[in-house]
Each structure stands twice: as structure tokens, then as C-alpha cells.
Amino acid sequence: MVSAGACSKEENNALIVDYRGNPVDKTKTGGWLGAGLILGTELAERMCVMGIAMNLVTYLVGELHLSNSQAATTVTNFMGTLNLLALLSAFLADAKLGRYLTIAIFSTIAALGTTLLTITASLKSMRPPQCENFRVTQQGCIPASGSQMAMLYASLYTIALGGGGIKANCSGFGSDQFDIRDPKEEKAMIFFFNRFYFCISIGSLFAVTVLVYIQDNVGRGLGYGISAAAMAISIAVLLAGTPRYRYRVPQGSPFTVICKVLYLAFKQRKLANPTDPSELEGYYTANVAHTKKFRCLDKAAISVVADGSSPEKKSERKMLSTMTEVEEVKMVVKLLPIWATCILFWTVYSQISTFSVEQGTFMNRRVGGSFLFPSGSLSVFLFITILTFTSLNEKVLVPLAGRITHNPQGLTSLQRIAVGLVFSMLSMAVSAIVEKKRRDASNSGESPISVFWLVPQFFLVGAGEAFAYVGQLEFFIREGPERMKSMSTALFLATVSMGFFLSSVLVTLVGKVTNGRWITNNLNKGRLDYFYWLLAILGVVNFVVFLVLAMKHEYKVERDFKEVELKDDAVEEAVKGIDV
């Protein structure tokens, strides 16, 4: 007989089509050719967003005359909103548009927003009068007006809308180009996320070197204009590859399914759970195995009569959620505790694009006597580290760890996240020590210390991101429901969003509690090192909670292996009882 597992594979394969809607020819579509073209869009998005975010705080403080706390909050809110809006685009992609069309639409929006920002930065009327030594004196300087800030916010949040749409769907659309049921393509899929992140890190590296230098030394307008041009080119490349892609047909809104299951489970909470899971609706046609966790949600798949009587009367039965829908919601719920412990990593990461960059403006940035190293380009050490560790992961660390753990992936996704969290804690401890050294040197009348004292904290955050980003992205996509890849990616990006928003909240709370003594406009008069120590301590607590949750987690593949035989046996028995 054909098992339920085999039926599931046939159904899933039927959902993958070419651009004409026909079954895919794997020799002409997908694979690394299709995935490579898709990576071009994500690379351009990284050039655009990183070229703006990593140097935005210097623009807000130096040219728009905002305070350090205001500038940091503006940057983190921008990045938080960008990642949060990924949820919207994920909803559209999974429900109706599909990932390809969603990426094309939101790439156009991002290009429009970057063009608007280019115009804003190019016009003198969009900036207040120039003011010398604002970081030191904060006197006699006119801050940006309401209309000037409104124009800036309009362009930034248009970019956030477009960028969120790209980020939520590129990785999922790229992974759609591989058939995990084909051993050869499954092997290629193992390294897809590493190469995905390696590629977009190249875009980030270009942004924080070439684009930041142009912004600081030639003009913001030209720097942002290059980003707008890159987005336009990426759209053309994406469209040119249309015949080469494999497309997963949208199967309806996952958010609707989640809300339906939760509502029905609550509505039928007084019903007893069936002793046999085969009594649940859609058990024999389910695409996933039944699990015993969160059994309260199973009540959403219990068929009941409208008046609560005679459940045997099929004509009166009210069909509710299917077991597949319930199990998919269980998968999402199961991810949430791990999701929560990933947030703090991105709170730490956000300091690299805000306070660490502003620290650099108070340090000696001279190189070779004449070249002034751009403070915003400090992130070059972040991305060099990411590229180095991403390469080492694939070429050295994964094979080495694989021989030790007998796991072809080397490190599991949760192990990667754990390594990233350790690096993040170390980075904040080092940041606190370096900031104290910088502040003491400045206040004692000594010459400012070299800006390259900041390199270790960028190195540690970069090493952490190389593990945490890939680990989190892989974890949420592989452990989430198969037909909800865009939503799973958006769930991951929501951790990034919450991390940036948490940074904004912490900056505000610390400012109020300390009466502005820790984070000041003139960093020499503040105690930014205390803020870094606070994040390090929070990181330790968060790491302990993560370890407890990670040790209890059972991977989806492991669970499926344990339960698929039981499921097939049940199907076999049911078929035997059917008269043909």
C-alpha cells in the first residue's frame, strides 16, 4: 500500500510548478542557478539597508543635530520596523501572492524609498544650518525641523516596508529551488543558508566600506543614490530569471489557520480529548504525524454536532480544523520559547550600529597621518568576521564537528545559536572595558585612544552573528510548518525586530532611571560602560534560560522518524477494514 508519508510527498511535489504553472523540469529550473539569481536581490537589499543603518546615527547627530539617545532610538526603531514588517509580506506571500511576486513588489517599494532618501539627503532645505562641534558643546545648534524629520521618516519607513518584504521571502524562495526529497539537492540544501548569508555579507561589507566612505567624504546623496541604483538592477535580475525558478503555489493564509485553531480550541475547551488520535478530523490524510504535546489544541479538530448530541449522525456534523492544521499550529507554538530567548542577541547587535559607531567619533581615527577612518566603516570588521566564520563553518568547522557528532550539519541549529549567544555576552563585556578605557583617557587629558580599540567588540558580535543568524534562520524554517516558510522566516525576523525595539526601550528606561547620567550627548560625561555591563548580565540570564529550553527541544525530523511508523500502521489497519 502507499503510506500517508508517500501521499504527503506527492501532494507537496504537486505544489511546486514552473512559471507557466506546469510541473517543474528539474534539469531546467531551480538548483543553484535559480537560488543564485534570488540571492542577488537579498545582496542589493543588504547594500541598501546596511549602507543606511550602519552610518545613520552619525548623520542624525552630526547633520540633523539629534541627541545620542534620540539618534540611537531612531536607528533601532527603523531596523525594528523593517524586520517587523516582514510579517506583513509573509502573510501576503503565503496567502495569495506567492514569494516571487511579493519579492518583486516589495523590491520596487524599497527602490522607491531609497530614491526618496537620496533626494532628502541631497537638498539643503531638508537639513538644519550647519553647526560645528555639536557633539561636544550642544549649544547654538538648531535641530532638524518637524517637516525635515517627516521627510526623513517617510523615506526610511518606505525602505523599511520594502526591505521587510525582501527579507521575509528571499531565503524561503531560495530554499524552494531545492527538492529535499532528492539526495543530491538535499545535500546542496544543507549549505544553502551558509552561502546565503555569506553572499549577503558581501553586500554589507561593500556598504560599510565603499558606501559609508562616499557618504562621509563625497556626499550622502551620492552614497544613497548608489543604493537606489543597486535595488533597480536587482529587480531587473530577478525578473530576468523568471523562467528559471521553481514556484510554490500559495496555500492560504497561515495566520488565518492559526487564529482558527486557537479560537476553536478555546471554544471547545470543555470537550474531552479523544483517546485515539485517529478520531481527529483529517487524521488519515494528514501531512504530518500527530504529537502528544499541547493536546488542548487537538480539541479544534474534534467534530461535534451543532446541538451537542448524536455525533454519529454525519449529516449533522460540523467539520472543524483538520489534524494537519492543528499540528502546524503546534509547531509554531513550540518555537515560541526559543524565539523569545533569541531576542536579546539582536539587542546586543543593535549597539554596534548605534553607540559603538558614535564612540568612534570621540576617538583617534587618523590612519597614516592623513586618512580619517570613517566611524561608520567600523562595521567592516563585523562583516569581515562574518565572512571568515561563515567560510570556516562550511570548509572547516562543519566537517570537523560532523566527524565528532556524526551529524552532516556539524552543529545543529540550536548549537549554532548557543555559540552566538556566548559571543554576544563576551562582546558586551569587552565593550564595557574598552569604553571605560576610552572615557578615562579622554577625561584625564591624554590623547584620544585609537578607534581600532573598538575592533574586538565588532569581531565578537560578527562571530556571534555568523553562528546565530544562520542557526536561527535554519531553525525557524526547518522546524516550522513546510507550507509556512515565509511566515517562519518572518518569525525569525521578528526576533531581530524585537531585539532592536528592546534596545530602544532599554535606552529610554536607563535614561529615566539614571536621569540621563549613563547615556549623554557627550559620551565623555556619561557612563556608557555601565549600560554595556547591564546587557552582559542580561545576556547571562538569557543564556541559562535558552540552554534549559534547547535541551528539552525535540527536532521535527527526529519526531517524524519516531511517529511515522505508528501512523502508517494505523493507516494500514484502517484500509484493511474498508470493503472495496
Legacy VTK file of the C-alpha trace (Angstrom):
# vtk DataFile Version 3.0
C-alpha trace
ASCII
DATASET POLYDATA
POINTS 580 float
0.000 0.000 0.000
1.002 3.671 -0.266
1.725 5.172 3.132
0.494 8.535 4.335
4.068 9.750 4.163
4.242 8.915 0.471
0.931 10.643 -0.173
2.299 13.702 1.556
5.289 13.763 -0.771
3.091 13.559 -3.843
0.931 16.414 -2.576
3.961 18.577 -1.808
5.522 17.916 -5.218
2.262 18.934 -6.892
2.542 22.327 -5.215
5.838 23.140 -6.972
5.397 24.465 -10.515
7.292 26.419 -13.145
6.406 29.958 -14.230
3.742 28.618 -16.612
2.076 26.637 -13.830
3.257 23.270 -15.153
5.114 20.559 -13.192
8.771 21.557 -12.894
11.562 20.179 -15.049
14.395 19.909 -12.525
17.019 19.983 -15.275
15.926 23.459 -16.357
14.699 25.081 -13.158
15.778 25.558 -9.579
19.038 24.393 -8.030
21.899 26.792 -7.503
21.150 28.672 -10.739
17.713 29.755 -9.539
18.874 30.281 -5.956
21.868 32.346 -7.123
19.679 34.820 -9.014
17.467 35.214 -5.957
20.488 35.928 -3.765
21.183 38.991 -5.920
18.022 40.644 -4.587
18.994 39.984 -0.962
22.530 41.241 -1.648
21.131 44.524 -3.001
18.780 44.841 -0.019
21.744 44.445 2.324
23.734 47.070 0.420
20.788 49.419 0.723
19.810 48.817 4.359
23.309 48.385 5.832
24.622 51.351 3.866
21.957 53.434 5.577
21.655 51.920 9.065
25.351 51.499 9.897
26.109 55.174 9.312
22.729 56.765 10.021
23.498 57.711 13.625
26.402 59.962 12.535
24.068 61.709 10.073
21.357 62.216 12.687
23.758 63.604 15.294
26.255 65.443 13.090
23.925 66.988 10.497
20.388 66.871 11.929
21.578 67.685 15.491
19.684 64.982 17.382
20.905 63.762 20.775
22.734 60.438 21.033
19.743 58.744 22.653
17.338 60.167 20.024
19.621 59.087 17.186
20.099 55.580 18.613
16.349 55.185 19.113
15.646 56.383 15.553
18.049 53.811 14.100
16.804 50.909 16.239
13.154 51.787 15.560
13.887 51.879 11.814
15.578 48.471 11.892
12.930 47.068 14.226
10.112 48.213 11.971
11.854 46.833 8.885
12.045 43.362 10.386
8.561 43.547 11.909
7.006 44.444 8.547
8.349 41.126 7.302
5.269 39.600 8.952
3.009 41.557 6.606
4.814 40.446 3.460
4.994 36.862 4.732
1.216 36.914 5.154
0.741 38.166 1.590
3.208 35.657 0.121
1.786 32.593 1.855
-1.842 33.638 1.463
-2.128 34.947 -2.087
0.807 36.452 -3.971
3.496 33.795 -3.666
7.095 34.579 -2.787
8.256 35.617 -6.263
5.603 38.287 -6.845
5.935 39.520 -3.252
9.698 39.973 -3.648
9.228 41.834 -6.940
6.636 44.230 -5.461
8.498 44.995 -2.256
11.832 45.392 -4.066
10.186 48.146 -6.090
8.952 49.790 -2.878
12.467 49.631 -1.401
13.928 51.210 -4.533
11.328 53.998 -4.299
12.145 54.662 -0.635
15.896 54.764 -1.297
15.328 57.213 -4.137
13.286 59.410 -1.791
16.075 59.273 0.811
18.594 60.244 -1.869
16.551 63.333 -2.682
16.165 64.174 1.029
19.900 63.953 1.688
20.761 65.965 -1.438
18.602 69.018 -0.685
19.987 71.623 1.733
16.445 72.634 2.618
15.990 69.192 4.191
18.755 69.839 6.781
19.189 72.479 9.524
22.028 75.037 9.274
25.486 73.509 9.743
26.876 73.655 13.283
30.444 72.949 14.431
31.329 70.759 17.439
27.729 69.785 18.177
28.825 66.515 19.829
30.916 68.423 22.384
29.037 71.667 23.074
25.409 71.031 22.007
24.967 74.800 22.120
23.814 77.216 19.470
22.742 74.446 17.121
19.315 74.321 15.512
17.861 70.777 15.396
16.034 69.460 12.357
12.514 70.827 11.982
9.336 68.785 12.019
8.961 68.890 8.234
12.594 67.852 7.725
12.210 64.911 10.089
8.877 63.984 8.476
10.559 63.720 5.074
13.339 61.615 6.565
10.876 59.294 8.325
8.781 58.914 5.155
11.795 57.714 3.181
13.150 55.487 5.968
9.879 53.710 6.606
9.203 53.241 2.898
12.575 51.479 2.781
11.566 49.519 5.890
8.375 48.338 4.174
10.216 47.222 1.050
13.175 45.721 2.907
10.907 43.711 5.171
9.191 42.185 2.141
12.513 41.138 0.648
13.965 39.703 3.849
10.882 37.632 4.665
10.770 35.857 1.321
14.225 35.612 -0.255
15.507 32.793 1.938
12.240 30.843 1.609
12.096 31.385 -2.165
15.738 30.337 -2.414
15.131 27.148 -0.437
12.152 26.392 -2.723
14.703 25.859 -5.517
15.876 22.625 -3.866
13.937 19.366 -3.573
14.802 17.899 -0.185
13.478 14.512 -1.386
16.322 14.348 -3.912
19.520 13.240 -2.085
21.726 15.387 -4.336
19.623 18.509 -3.884
19.162 17.818 -0.181
22.954 17.842 0.193
23.100 21.211 -1.590
20.329 22.469 0.696
22.468 21.784 3.777
24.881 24.542 2.767
22.320 26.900 1.273
21.825 29.001 4.411
25.563 29.390 4.950
26.120 30.503 1.354
23.021 32.678 1.552
24.470 34.565 4.485
27.967 34.657 3.003
26.579 36.309 -0.128
24.560 38.983 1.652
27.522 39.701 3.932
29.445 40.684 0.803
26.748 43.291 0.164
27.011 44.501 3.751
30.797 44.695 3.506
30.557 46.828 0.370
28.023 49.065 2.121
30.134 49.779 5.215
33.325 50.409 3.233
32.632 51.988 -0.141
29.181 53.458 0.523
29.982 54.787 4.001
33.203 56.378 2.724
31.282 58.063 -0.106
28.623 59.288 2.325
31.195 60.844 4.670
33.662 62.212 2.120
31.756 62.836 -1.123
28.103 63.238 -0.187
25.162 61.437 1.346
23.135 61.932 -1.805
25.602 60.008 -3.971
26.003 57.247 -1.360
22.266 56.695 -1.110
21.878 57.056 -4.885
24.183 54.083 -5.466
21.988 52.024 -3.138
18.901 53.036 -5.150
20.623 52.009 -8.387
21.611 48.644 -6.880
17.982 47.955 -5.963
16.856 48.798 -9.512
19.451 46.417 -11.001
18.438 43.627 -8.604
14.810 43.936 -9.754
15.920 43.525 -13.379
17.986 40.433 -12.470
15.095 38.910 -10.529
12.695 39.383 -13.445
15.235 38.042 -15.951
15.394 34.761 -14.043
11.620 34.206 -14.136
11.762 31.049 -16.353
14.483 29.532 -14.143
12.645 29.436 -10.827
10.516 26.842 -9.097
7.361 28.293 -7.574
5.476 27.001 -4.554
1.749 27.606 -5.015
0.253 29.713 -2.161
-1.949 27.574 0.072
-3.826 30.177 2.049
-3.008 32.395 4.956
-1.203 30.619 7.797
-2.320 33.381 10.168
-5.933 32.521 9.382
-5.226 28.867 10.166
-3.544 29.783 13.453
-6.392 32.036 14.544
-8.977 29.425 13.554
-7.278 26.638 15.527
-6.802 28.788 18.630
-10.390 30.031 18.502
-11.911 26.564 18.053
-9.667 25.010 20.699
-10.858 27.637 23.167
-14.482 27.318 22.095
-14.419 23.523 22.563
-12.177 23.558 25.627
-14.768 21.626 27.681
-14.743 18.654 25.317
-12.652 15.658 26.327
-9.647 14.800 24.220
-10.165 11.621 22.160
-8.273 8.613 23.461
-7.342 7.630 19.902
-5.851 10.384 17.667
-7.386 8.664 14.623
-10.699 10.137 15.779
-9.444 13.621 14.894
-10.634 15.159 11.643
-8.327 14.529 8.713
-6.115 12.041 10.568
-5.741 9.606 7.657
-4.981 12.341 5.116
-2.718 14.418 7.378
0.632 15.591 6.020
2.254 15.467 9.464
2.289 12.981 12.334
0.206 13.525 15.459
2.068 14.700 18.573
1.109 14.495 22.227
2.268 17.980 23.195
-0.255 20.811 23.504
-3.124 18.325 23.401
-5.516 21.124 24.315
-5.206 22.247 20.684
-6.446 18.842 19.483
-9.915 19.934 20.555
-10.038 22.174 17.486
-10.118 19.011 15.341
-12.963 17.283 17.189
-16.176 17.116 15.133
-19.295 17.850 17.156
-22.984 18.114 16.420
-24.426 21.607 16.467
-26.696 20.801 19.461
-24.038 18.665 21.172
-25.826 15.328 20.621
-25.645 12.286 18.340
-22.121 12.654 16.958
-22.773 9.549 14.844
-25.133 11.487 12.559
-22.674 12.558 9.891
-25.168 14.825 8.156
-25.277 16.976 11.265
-21.556 17.020 11.968
-19.809 20.336 11.878
-16.356 19.967 10.325
-13.760 21.972 12.198
-9.996 22.243 11.851
-8.075 19.285 10.463
-5.344 17.472 12.346
-2.785 18.858 9.869
-3.794 22.410 10.739
-3.642 21.653 14.465
-0.195 20.081 14.181
1.086 23.053 12.172
-0.067 25.413 14.902
1.620 23.177 17.463
4.874 23.540 15.509
4.606 27.316 15.664
3.740 27.347 19.381
6.658 25.030 20.074
9.065 27.551 18.502
7.972 30.494 20.649
10.057 29.834 23.806
13.251 29.522 21.731
12.098 32.573 19.752
11.904 34.655 22.930
15.449 33.769 24.039
16.880 34.827 20.650
15.697 38.431 21.042
18.489 39.645 23.319
21.188 38.713 20.794
19.819 41.357 18.439
19.590 43.901 21.247
23.349 43.439 21.657
23.834 43.594 17.886
21.979 46.910 17.673
24.660 48.582 19.820
27.171 48.030 17.014
25.206 50.267 14.638
24.475 52.950 17.235
26.626 53.594 20.308
29.726 51.796 19.037
29.722 53.971 15.913
29.225 57.108 18.000
32.095 56.030 20.298
34.354 56.086 17.258
33.694 59.792 16.680
35.331 60.540 20.062
38.457 58.501 19.300
41.592 58.964 17.212
40.582 57.987 13.663
43.748 59.107 11.880
45.457 56.432 9.771
48.859 57.177 8.288
48.656 60.802 9.372
46.190 61.985 6.723
43.410 59.448 6.147
40.451 59.879 8.516
38.843 56.473 9.087
35.013 56.810 8.848
33.355 55.868 12.111
30.539 54.168 10.235
33.071 51.924 8.488
33.975 50.200 11.749
31.363 47.651 10.749
33.808 46.414 8.109
35.387 44.371 10.900
31.963 42.978 11.726
31.354 41.713 8.211
34.912 40.508 7.619
34.474 38.381 10.736
31.105 37.108 9.498
32.576 36.179 6.117
35.546 34.485 7.766
33.482 32.405 10.157
30.879 31.570 7.505
33.654 30.236 5.271
35.247 28.353 8.164
31.872 26.897 9.098
31.433 25.284 5.685
35.042 24.328 4.958
36.469 23.523 8.401
34.105 23.686 11.382
31.173 21.741 9.881
33.296 18.804 8.605
35.252 18.717 11.885
32.144 18.863 14.055
30.448 16.327 11.761
33.183 13.769 12.428
32.712 14.297 16.160
28.906 14.380 16.293
28.219 12.135 13.253
25.848 14.879 12.073
26.277 16.014 8.417
25.406 19.557 9.534
28.238 19.510 12.084
26.432 21.696 14.589
22.679 21.642 14.999
20.801 24.896 14.583
20.329 25.253 18.350
24.035 24.636 18.970
24.846 27.406 16.491
22.500 29.770 18.314
24.116 28.882 21.643
27.585 29.731 20.300
26.228 33.043 19.005
24.769 33.921 22.406
28.113 33.235 24.105
29.901 35.571 21.700
27.281 38.276 22.320
27.838 38.151 26.083
31.606 38.400 25.627
31.191 41.322 23.228
29.323 43.419 25.796
31.912 42.692 28.495
34.712 43.752 26.145
32.704 46.817 25.039
32.348 47.929 28.666
36.091 47.548 29.335
37.098 49.450 26.177
34.589 52.248 26.819
35.961 52.768 30.338
39.494 52.957 28.934
38.380 55.455 26.260
36.498 57.642 28.757
39.304 57.630 31.333
41.887 58.615 28.703
39.745 61.479 27.421
38.887 62.832 30.873
42.487 62.648 32.103
43.686 64.964 29.342
45.512 62.240 27.433
45.350 61.942 23.653
42.268 60.042 22.467
42.946 56.325 22.121
42.869 54.723 18.663
39.486 53.917 17.164
40.791 50.408 16.489
40.361 49.584 20.189
36.741 49.025 19.152
37.664 46.209 16.740
37.411 43.364 19.336
33.748 44.105 20.104
32.921 44.193 16.384
34.824 40.922 15.956
32.911 39.197 18.768
29.494 40.375 17.557
30.405 39.351 13.992
31.481 35.886 15.107
28.277 35.593 17.109
26.139 36.664 14.173
27.818 34.148 11.835
26.525 31.405 14.144
23.290 32.942 15.473
21.865 34.274 12.189
22.382 31.040 10.265
21.264 28.968 13.252
18.086 30.945 13.850
17.149 31.145 10.164
17.659 27.408 9.706
15.853 26.574 12.949
12.689 28.533 12.197
12.442 27.449 8.544
13.200 23.747 9.084
11.255 23.384 12.334
8.249 25.387 11.182
5.412 24.035 9.003
6.504 23.199 5.446
3.821 25.334 3.814
4.550 28.326 6.079
8.165 29.045 5.102
7.625 32.762 4.602
5.901 33.007 7.966
8.707 31.004 9.585
11.258 33.410 8.110
9.171 36.327 9.343
9.072 34.731 12.790
12.873 34.721 12.790
12.988 38.327 11.579
10.560 39.231 14.363
13.284 38.279 16.864
15.556 40.793 15.130
12.769 43.362 15.261
12.043 42.773 18.928
15.770 42.980 19.671
16.002 46.459 18.160
12.794 47.606 19.859
14.049 46.214 23.176
17.191 48.291 22.715
15.039 51.404 22.279
13.090 50.537 25.437
16.255 49.891 27.464
17.854 53.153 26.310
14.716 55.059 27.344
14.390 53.287 30.705
18.073 53.634 31.538
17.876 57.329 30.652
14.950 57.864 33.020
16.290 55.729 35.877
19.767 57.305 35.776
18.415 60.778 34.990
20.481 60.814 31.795
23.800 60.159 33.553
24.708 56.915 31.773
23.885 57.895 28.171
24.700 61.545 27.418
25.245 63.624 24.294
28.898 63.983 25.271
29.983 60.387 25.908
32.951 61.616 27.966
30.493 62.787 30.638
28.362 59.624 30.610
28.812 56.009 31.722
28.073 54.029 28.604
30.217 51.224 30.043
27.571 50.642 32.734
24.946 50.177 30.025
27.158 47.590 28.325
27.610 45.707 31.618
23.835 45.687 32.055
23.447 43.999 28.660
26.173 41.469 29.525
24.368 40.484 32.740
21.026 40.183 30.948
22.806 38.023 28.375
23.975 35.552 31.016
20.465 35.150 32.428
19.014 34.757 28.925
21.639 32.136 28.018
20.764 29.957 31.014
17.078 30.015 30.037
17.992 29.182 26.416
20.039 26.149 27.484
17.145 24.752 29.503
14.743 25.145 26.567
17.211 23.835 23.982
17.898 20.647 25.935
14.161 19.898 26.031
13.612 20.558 22.308
12.981 17.596 20.000
13.733 18.303 16.358
10.942 17.778 13.843
12.872 15.174 11.828
13.601 13.128 14.958
9.939 13.250 15.958
8.763 12.263 12.470
11.049 9.222 12.433
9.590 8.087 15.747
5.962 8.542 14.793
5.652 7.892 11.054
5.742 4.087 11.533
2.941 4.298 14.098
0.937 6.480 11.710
1.453 4.098 8.752
0.429 1.130 10.866
-2.802 2.901 11.797
-3.498 3.717 8.136
-2.812 0.094 7.187
-5.296 -1.171 9.744
-7.943 1.307 8.599
-7.530 0.311 4.955
-7.922 -3.377 5.843
-11.354 -2.617 7.219
-12.593 -0.946 4.037
-14.658 -3.049 1.613
-13.620 -2.464 -1.987
LINES 1 581
580 0 1 2 3 4 5 6 7 8 9 10 11 12 13 14 15 16 17 18 19 20 21 22 23 24 25 26 27 28 29 30 31 32 33 34 35 36 37 38 39 40 41 42 43 44 45 46 47 48 49 50 51 52 53 54 55 56 57 58 59 60 61 62 63 64 65 66 67 68 69 70 71 72 73 74 75 76 77 78 79 80 81 82 83 84 85 86 87 88 89 90 91 92 93 94 95 96 97 98 99 100 101 102 103 104 105 106 107 108 109 110 111 112 113 114 115 116 117 118 119 120 121 122 123 124 125 126 127 128 129 130 131 132 133 134 135 136 137 138 139 140 141 142 143 144 145 146 147 148 149 150 151 152 153 154 155 156 157 158 159 160 161 162 163 164 165 166 167 168 169 170 171 172 173 174 175 176 177 178 179 180 181 182 183 184 185 186 187 188 189 190 191 192 193 194 195 196 197 198 199 200 201 202 203 204 205 206 207 208 209 210 211 212 213 214 215 216 217 218 219 220 221 222 223 224 225 226 227 228 229 230 231 232 233 234 235 236 237 238 239 240 241 242 243 244 245 246 247 248 249 250 251 252 253 254 255 256 257 258 259 260 261 262 263 264 265 266 267 268 269 270 271 272 273 274 275 276 277 278 279 280 281 282 283 284 285 286 287 288 289 290 291 292 293 294 295 296 297 298 299 300 301 302 303 304 305 306 307 308 309 310 311 312 313 314 315 316 317 318 319 320 321 322 323 324 325 326 327 328 329 330 331 332 333 334 335 336 337 338 339 340 341 342 343 344 345 346 347 348 349 350 351 352 353 354 355 356 357 358 359 360 361 362 363 364 365 366 367 368 369 370 371 372 373 374 375 376 377 378 379 380 381 382 383 384 385 386 387 388 389 390 391 392 393 394 395 396 397 398 399 400 401 402 403 404 405 406 407 408 409 410 411 412 413 414 415 416 417 418 419 420 421 422 423 424 425 426 427 428 429 430 431 432 433 434 435 436 437 438 439 440 441 442 443 444 445 446 447 448 449 450 451 452 453 454 455 456 457 458 459 460 461 462 463 464 465 466 467 468 469 470 471 472 473 474 475 476 477 478 479 480 481 482 483 484 485 486 487 488 489 490 491 492 493 494 495 496 497 498 499 500 501 502 503 504 505 506 507 508 509 510 511 512 513 514 515 516 517 518 519 520 521 522 523 524 525 526 527 528 529 530 531 532 533 534 535 536 537 538 539 540 541 542 543 544 545 546 547 548 549 550 551 552 553 554 555 556 557 558 559 560 561 562 563 564 565 566 567 568 569 570 571 572 573 574 575 576 577 578 579
